[in-house]
């Protein structure tokens, strides 16, 4: 059985040399504080992801009650037209660099409400820029964690290169009842699969 | 009191109140709008009736409703409950769709303040005597009353279109 590698007592094993930017990027990547913000049932899956079974705390993700302390906004749930201006305000209150994850079909494209609802916004990206889309109705915590891992890559690249990825990341899957994936090009337009 | 006794007790004082013809275990009384304030006060104050709780106040549009003869009204529904006698009562008040006006019962049951705002917001019924009748669910600058049968869905709100780019539906609501 192989011995686990542990830092020894020798000085060169205790000290690591790196660039400041890379050190900051490492820190930012491992401490994505997210805004505690849920508007519908996706919030239940978000809570589940924060619970003991999936435990996103181990990724350094700690919920914050105020946008001023948050790096990441997980839009978990249906956004109505009335709510959209509040979402925009919360996003504006976050300090740069700020990141947005659109969680679930409703936040992606209006989901099951896109056809018959008069009050639901068809996609939160109409109001704020989105970095990661997660399909599902609601997405499983695994899908959320997949999106977060992809976002962490982007956070590290941003801190080291200073450039944001322009194209949003789409979590694979989309095997949900209400289509609604903005990257889906099958002409369903978010129409429920029957 | 049982349902028949409640109906008889009310009709003795308010002869223009008629039981609804719809068969149902719960009595439903059709009330003219003008009679409503006096009837509501009566239902609350009489010790043998004592309808102290307004459980719900809602409404629906009777246009396109399969009734004979066809009705052109918006029906406001009051669901009452007596917490001491444990009996229930439902009232129907019909208001014409062109200009639906119903007297407010907010001064009798304060729970009606929010309920009447909701019915005003979604159906456009104006409640005379309500302390602050404005929208409660839709934004203040919303146009139209969404639960009306002839409601035209907005094509956009604040410059944001209701359908995504390239989105199409073979059926769906009329969008203005």
HADDOCK unambig.tbl for C-alpha pairs under 7 A between the chains (distance, minus, plus):
assign (segid A and resid 82 and name CA) (segid B and resid 138 and name CA) 6.92 0.50 0.50
assign (segid A and resid 82 and name CA) (segid B and resid 139 and name CA) 5.75 0.50 0.50
assign (segid A and resid 115 and name CA) (segid B and resid 172 and name CA) 6.49 0.50 0.50
assign (segid A and resid 116 and name CA) (segid B and resid 172 and name CA) 6.52 0.50 0.50
assign (segid A and resid 116 and name CA) (segid B and resid 173 and name CA) 6.44 0.50 0.50
assign (segid A and resid 118 and name CA) (segid B and resid 153 and name CA) 5.96 0.50 0.50
assign (segid A and resid 118 and name CA) (segid B and resid 154 and name CA) 6.93 0.50 0.50
assign (segid A and resid 121 and name CA) (segid B and resid 162 and name CA) 6.90 0.50 0.50
assign (segid A and resid 122 and name CA) (segid B and resid 162 and name CA) 6.25 0.50 0.50
assign (segid A and resid 122 and name CA) (segid B and resid 163 and name CA) 6.45 0.50 0.50
assign (segid A and resid 122 and name CA) (segid B and resid 164 and name CA) 6.44 0.50 0.50
assign (segid A and resid 126 and name CA) (segid B and resid 160 and name CA) 7.00 0.50 0.50
assign (segid A and resid 189 and name CA) (segid B and resid 167 and name CA) 4.64 0.50 0.50
assign (segid A and resid 189 and name CA) (segid B and resid 168 and name CA) 6.31 0.50 0.50
